[in-house]
């Protein structure tokens, strides 16, 4: 196995900007998982549609197993 991380990009939601509850905007988020051979995988979550400085200043990274699916959390 390589020491290079395996990066998988996942969309957390379909391209929807409005919730079913009405006109309230739901945050559309994307995430990237970086898999390592010798340490826990890491997931970074960030708002969809941002780039440059805006994207770099609005992200969150944690161990991948710290995240749960919406259906599992309800």
C-alpha positions, 0 to 999 in steps of 0.5 A: 500500500502507498503512503499517499492518502486516498481522497474520496469526495462525497456530497452530503445532500442533493443540489437543493437550496430550500428545505421541505419546511418552506423558504428556509435555506438549508446549508448545502455541504460537501465533504472530502474523506482522506484515507490513511494507511497508518492513522484514522481517516479524516473528513473535511466538511465545507459549504458548497460553491465556495472557493479560495479564501472563503472556502479556506475559512469555513471548513471543519475537519475531524476523524471520519468516524466522528460523523454520522448520517442524518438518518442515524442521528434522528 
